[in-house]
Amino acid sequence: LCWCGALFGLFQGQAKDASTSVALARRLGNRKDLRILVLGHHLGSSMEPFSMVQAALRVGASVHIHASFYGQRHPKPGLACKEFGYCDENPALTSWFLKWESRWLGVYDWMPDKWDDCLSSLSSIVGSSGFVAKADLVVCGGPGWFCVMLRTLWAVPMLLYFAWPITPLIPPSFKTHIFSQVRALGQTSDPPTVFVVANWVLAAQFALQVRMQVPVQRPHGIYVNQTYAPVPTPCGKPRVMVTRIGQWARVSGVALLEQTWGMFEQAKKEGRPLPFELVFLSIRIRGADTNKAVTYPDFAKFHACIFWPWDVMMLMFNELYTMGMPLLLPHRRWMVHLVTHSLTHTEVNWWHLRGSVAGGLPDPSGVPFPLPFQPWVEPGEGVRPVAFWYELTDFMQFPHLTYFESLPDMLERVRTLDVPSIRRGMQSFNQATFRESIAFYRRAALELLR
């Protein structure tokens, strides 16, 4: 399979099969129960594929879905229970994740020498904790190395959802091992496996690194189950949320915040107070404390959101978009320089594009990669590859977004938002993309339940 077939086939679209729903209903037949085991380290990348499979299975059959969520300790343990009512626990797997999947910087230096120990430990958990009894199919939300390790031990139909590169944190000497296992799993048909990625950067990485054509489906975040319902301040001003900046921008984030507040104060002194209130999330400064947990119903009460991206994809962006929340983002030019600076001068954020995810299996065809840049950015490459890949993010591809070129422009854009028009456009886009995604997940369910 050459790069052209692997990559450009992704852009051809998928034929809509009107009979898929009927075929899926027949496949389910008189089944009363379907057991889905959802495994992974991150709640969002577990809830997204599960909620779409769940929606796809609504084809007129009377099947009841029993779901168990294990391992999701990011962004905070216990959220699957608190937010969504999935309160099954598997302490052994929780401890396993804490031991083996316990870092977010550097590399898993245990892998080359202790992979077999890790595999043996997981085997004991799978064999003794009722996994097999809980699953007609598995949804695995990552990390990728965990999904392929699990499938090595357990022959079960599996949907593998990638919202993260194939080999982050993997020691360079061990990457070929992971790439080989991913490619081998992609060629497995019995029991079936279905791969899906959440963005175009990952699709390009799969094409280059393991020569697999993996479909892209935008995250929808339907599990949030909230609709835009803004609630103003007690004095009647719309509240505008600003996503967290201090954690990723450090001192620069504090400077941005102080400058913005300074502009509010200046406008007030000049007798032209701004007709809205900004709420900066996750800060504790100058008497403000917004570090407390914010729930999805809380998000829905904001008038708009100023969104500062800090990776190629962010599920919160898609969750808010699906709610119909007006979103304002920095202009492309500004973001390209922010990304380039982050990749050059820091060790955090923009994980998808860092050179640490590089690598791939040898390609005997010798056909060169057809795009002008590899799907990561090496030190010293400058802004051109960053600009190329940033253009393919949801932050640029989604319609009905509002962009600002400076902080004064940001405040003016908030002030002049045409909320009804923006929301109508977002709703139309949400409906169109959901139809495409649900068709994919119905085909996936049909394959997994054969």
N, C-alpha and C positions, 0 to 999 in steps of 0.2 A: 504494500500500500504506500503510495508516494504521498509527499506532503500535500500536493494539490488535492488529491482525493480526500485526504483526511481533514484538511482545513476548509477548502472552498466548498466542499459538500455541505458544510454546516450552514452556508448562507442561502442554500437553495430552497429552504422551507420544507415543511412536511405536509404531505398530502392529507387532506381531511377525509376520513372514512366515516360516512354517516352510519355505517352499520356497526361501529365499534361498541356503542352503548348496548345495542341489542345482543351482540355477541358476548359482552361482559355479563349482562343479565342472565344469559343462558349458562355461562360458565359458573356463575354463582348458584344457579339452579334453586333447589329447595334448601340450600344451606342456611341454617339459622344463626350461626356464629362464625366469626372470622377473627383469629387471634393475630395481632400485630405487635411485634416486639421492636421498640424504638431505642436504638443504642447510639451513644455518641457523647462527646465531651462538652458540647455547647447546646444550650436549649434552643436557640433560634434555628440552627442548622439541623436540628432534629424535628422541631415543630413544623417548619416549612414543608419538607417533603411529606411528613405524615398527614398534615392537614389537607394537602392537595390530593394524596391518595384517598383519604377519607371522603373528600368531596367527589372524587372521580367514581367512587363506588356507589354513589347515589344514582342508580340507574333503574329504579323501580323494584329492585329485589328487597326482600324484608330482612336481609342479613344484619345482625348486630355485631358491631366492631368492639372487641375487647383489646384495649391498648395498654401496654406497660412501658414506662420510660425508665431506663437505667443509665446511669453514668453522667447525666447532664449537670455538671457542677459549675459551668460558666454560663452567664456572668455571676451567678450566685447559687449555691446549693439550695435545693428545696423549692425552686420557683415553679417547677413542673406541677408540684402539688398545690402550692399557694395560688398560682395564677390560673391553672387549668384543671385542677382536680385529679391529676394523675399521681396518686400517692403510693403506688407500689414502691418497695425499696428492695435493693439487693446489696446489703452491706459488703459482701465479699467483692463485688465488682467495683463498688465505690472505693474500697481500700486499694484495689488493683490499680485504678486510675490514679489515685493519689501517689502511689509508688512509682508507676512507670510513665505517666503522662503528667509531669509535675513542674514543667518549666515553660516559659514563653520567650526566653532569650537563649542564645548559645546553641548547643546541640545536645541531643541525647547521647552522651558519651558511653552509656551502658550498652547501646545496641550491638556493636560488633562482637562483644564478648558474652553478652547475657541475653541475646535474643532467644535462645533456646529455653533459658530459665523463665523468661517472660511468657513464652508460648506455653510452657508446661503449667505455669500458674493459672493462665487463662483457661487451659484445658480442664483443670480441676474444677474451676468455677462453673464452666459450661456443663460439665458432667454431673455436678452435684446440686445445682440450684434450680432445677426445674425449667431451664431455658427451653428445652425441646418441647415441653408440654405447653409453653406459653406462646408458641409461634407457628402460624401457618406461613408467615413471611416475616422478614426482618427489614426494617428501614435503618440504615446505618448512616449517621450524620458526621462521621469522622472522629478523629483524624484518619486519613486514608490508610496509614500503616496498621491501625487497629482493625479497620474493616477487612483488609486482606488477611490479617492474622486470624480473625474470627472465622472467616470463610474457609481457611485452611483446616480448621478444626471441625467445622460444622457445615455439612452440605444442606443448605436451606435456601430457598428463593430469597434473593436480596436486592433491594434498591439501594444503590450507593450514591449519596448526595454529597457533592463536593462544593463547599463554599470557601475552600482553602486550598492552596497549592498541594501538589502530591508529596513533596519532600521538604517542607519547612522543618527545621531543627534536626534533620537527618544528617549524620556525619557523612562527609563527602565519600569516604571509602565504602559506605553502606548503601548509597543511593541506587546503584545498579541492582542490588538485591530487591529493593522496594519497587523500582520501575519494572523489573521482570515479573514480580508477583502481580502487579496491577495489570500489566498486559496479558498475562496468562489468565487472570480472572475475567478480563474483558472478552476472552475467546471462549469462555465456558458457556455451555448452553443447557446443561443438565446437572443440577437444577439451575434454572435461569438466573441471570444477573442483568440488571439494568443500571447503567450509569447516567447521571445527569449532573451538569455543572451550572453554577449560578451566575457566571459572567463570561465575557468573551476572552478575557485574558486567560482564564483557566482553560477554555476550549483550545486556545492556541498552544498552551503549555502541554495539554494532552496530545495534541497533534504532533508537536515537535519531540516531546520526551518519550512517549510510549506508542506513537503512531496510531492513535485511536481517534475515531470520529465520535465525539461525545456531544449530544445535543445540549443547547443552552436554553434554560427556562428562567425567565425573570422571577425573582422572589415576589410573592404577593402578600404574605403576612395576613392571610384571612383568619388565622387563629386569634388575632387581636380582637376581632369581633366588635369593633368600635366605629362609630360614625362621627365625623366632625360636628361638634356642638359647642361652639365657643362661649365662654362665660367671662364677662368683663370684670375689672376690678370693682371694688365698692364705689369708687367715684365714676364708674362708667367707661373707663378707658379699656380698649382691647389689650390683651396680654399677648406678647410675642415671645416665644421660647427661643433661646440661643443655645444650641447644642454645646456640650462641654468642649472647652478650648484649653483650659489650664493644664489638663493632664498631658496633652500631646504637644502643646506649644510652649509649655513651661513659662519662663519669664516673658516671652513674647505674648503669650496668651493673657497674662496679667496686664501687660502694657495695652493690648487691644481693648481689654475690658475698661481700663482706666480712661483711655482716650474716648471710648464710647460714652461712658458716664459723663466725662467732661463736656462733650457736645450737648448732652441733655441739659446740663447745668447752664451752659452758655445760652442755649436757646431760651431757657426759662428767664435768665437775666435780661435778655433782649426783648422779652414780652411776647415771644412766639413759642410757647411750650409745645413740645411734640405730643400729638394726640394718641399716644399709645405708651405702654410700659414694657420694657424689656426684662425678661427673667432669664438670667444666665444659669444654666444647670451646673450642678456639681462644683459649686464654689463656696468658700468660707472666707470672706474678705469684707472689710469696711462694714461690719455688722450684718451683712447678708450671709445666710446659710441655706443653701439649696442642695446639700449633700444627701438629704433623706431620699429614700426610694420613691420614684415617680411611677405610678401605675398607668396602664393603658387608658383607663377612663380619665385620668389626670391629663394625659397628653391631648386627648380629644377636646379638652376645654380651652386650648389655646387658639388664638385668632390666626396665627401663622407661625412658621418656624424658620429661623435663620440657621442654615445647616452648613457646618464646616466639616467636610469629609476628611478622614485620616486613613483611609485605605481604598482600594479599587472598588469594593462594594461594602455596604453597611446595611444590615437588615433593618435598622431603625428608619433609614431613608425610605425603604419600600413599604414598611408598615405605615408610616405617615402618609405616603403617597396614596396607598389604598384607602386610608381614612378620608382622603380628599382634603388634606391639610395643605394650604398654600405654602410653597417652599421657596426660599431665597438662598442662593449660593454665590460664592465668589466667582467672578468672571474667569473664563478659561485661562487667560494669560496669567492672572494672579495665582490660580491653582497650580499651573505648571511650574512656576517658580517655587511655590511652597513645597510641592512634591520633590522637586530636584534638591532643594535645600535639605529636606528631611532625609533623603537617601544618601546625601553626601556627608552630612555633618552630624547625624544622629544614628542611634541603633534601633529606634522604635518607629512603628507605624509604616504604612504603605508596604505591608508584608508581602503582598502578591508580587511586587515588582523588584524586590531586593535580589541581589545577585546570589544570595544564599539558597534560593530555590532553583538555581540553574542546574543543568545536567540533562542526561537522557540516554536512551539506549542507542547503540551504534545502528546506523542505517545502511544496509547493504546496497540499497538502490543508488545511493550517491546523488539523489535528486536534492537540490538545495531548497531550503525553507523559502517559501514564495513571498513572504512579507519583508519589508525593508528592515525590520528590527526583530530581534529575538524577544520573546515575551517576558523579559525581565530587564533590569537596567544594571549594567556593570559600572564600577567606579570610573569616573572620568568620561562617560559617554555624553554628558550634558543634557540639554533640554529636549532634543529632537525625539529620542525614544519615549521620553516621558509624555510629550505632547501627543505622539501617535497613540499610545495606549490609553491616555486619559480621555481622548476623544471617544473611545469605545465603551466608556463606563456609563452606567445609568444616569449619572450626574449630567452627562452631555446628551445622551440618546433619548431620554424621556422628554416628551413635550410639556408645555405649560408650566415650565419652571421660570423663575425670575432671577436674573443675574445682576450683581452689583460690582462696580469697578473700584470702589473706595468706601471708606466708612461713611463719609457724608452721603455718597450715592446710596449706600445701604439704607440709611435712615429715610431718604427720600423715596426709595422704592417701596419700603414698608408703608409709608404714608399714603402712597398713591395706588396701592394694590387694588385691582379689580377682582375682588374675591369671587363674585358669582360667575364671571366669565372663566376664571381660572378653574374653578371647581367643575364647571360643565365640561371643560376640556379634559380634565383629569379623569372624570367619571367615564367619558367616552373611551379614553385610552385604557383604563382599567378593564372595562368590559371587553374590549377587543383582545387584549393580551390574555385575559382570563380564559376566554374561549379557546385560544390557541393552547394555553397551558393545560387546561382540563382535558383537551383532546389527547395531548401527549400522555398525561398521567392515566387516562383510560386505556390507552394502548399498552402502557407499562404494566398496569394491573392485569390486563388480559394476558400478557406474556408471563407475568410472575405467578399467576394462578392456574396455568395450564397443567 
